[in-house]
Each structure stands twice: as structure tokens, then as C-alpha cells.
């Protein structure tokens, strides 16, 4: 069995991507992650259809808290 036939069944080797400049490309998941983190992606194709960055949920790495501390509101102290 050719390697590409195996990959197409288990993992999609390339993802269709439209960058912010309107160009259309095929990238590996690793490259897509880098481009998402650098905010260069407008849309990318999922198995369920196109996902639009800023509209549809997109998984990205979380930004580390400043100085290792959480800077948001403390919800542990709220009373209901």
C-alpha cells in the first residue's frame, strides 16, 4: 500500500488555508499552528468545513501569565 494512501485514512497530511492576504495554500498541521499563532490565517478547512479565525473557535497555545501570576479577576471569592 502506498504511504500516501495510508496517511489519507489516518491523518490529513495537508490542510487547505487562506491567509490574510487572500492567498490559498496547503500546509501541514504544524505549519498551520505557527501561522495561527502569528495571526496570519484568515480561514482553514476542517473536516466539517471552513473555519474562520476570529469567528469560529480555534485552538491555540495559551499565553503564559505575566510573571507567572494570573492577572484576571479572582472568582473564588464571589458569593452567590
C-alpha positions in Angstrom: 0.0 0.0 0.0 1.4 3.4 -0.9 2.3 5.7 2.0 0.0 8.5 0.9 -3.0 6.2 0.8 -2.3 5.2 4.4 -1.9 8.8 5.5 -5.1 9.9 3.9 -7.1 7.4 6.0 -5.4 8.2 9.4 -4.1 11.8 9.1 -4.7 14.6 6.7 -1.2 15.5 5.6 -2.0 19.0 4.4 -4.7 21.5 5.4 -6.3 24.0 3.0 -5.6 27.5 4.3 -6.4 31.0 3.2 -4.0 33.6 4.6 -5.0 37.2 5.5 -3.6 38.4 2.1 -6.1 36.2 0.3 -3.7 33.6 -1.0 -4.6 29.9 -0.9 -2.2 27.3 0.3 -1.8 23.7 1.6 0.1 23.4 4.9 0.9 20.7 7.4 -0.8 20.9 10.8 2.5 22.1 12.4 2.9 25.0 10.0 -0.8 25.9 10.4 -0.3 26.1 14.2 2.7 28.5 13.7 0.7 30.7 11.2 -2.3 30.7 13.6 -0.1 31.9 16.5 1.4 34.7 14.3 -2.2 35.7 13.3 -1.6 35.2 9.5 -4.5 32.9 8.8 -7.9 34.0 7.7 -9.6 30.6 7.1 -8.6 26.9 7.2 -10.5 23.8 6.2 -11.7 21.3 8.8 -13.4 18.0 8.1 -16.7 19.8 8.8 -16.0 22.8 6.5 -14.1 26.1 6.6 -13.3 27.7 9.9 -12.9 31.5 10.0 -10.3 32.8 12.5 -11.9 35.2 14.9 -15.4 33.8 14.3 -15.1 30.1 14.8 -13.4 28.5 17.9 -9.7 27.8 17.2 -7.3 26.1 19.5 -4.0 27.9 20.0 -1.4 27.9 22.7 -2.4 29.9 25.8 -0.3 32.9 26.5 1.7 32.5 29.8 0.6 34.7 32.6 2.7 37.8 33.3 5.4 37.0 35.9 3.8 33.6 36.4 0.7 35.2 38.0 -2.8 35.2 36.8 -4.0 38.7 36.1 -7.8 38.2 35.7 -10.5 38.6 38.3 -10.5 36.2 41.3 -13.8 34.3 41.1 -13.0 32.1 44.1 -14.1 34.9 46.5 -17.5 35.6 44.9 -20.7 34.7 46.8 -23.9 33.5 45.1 
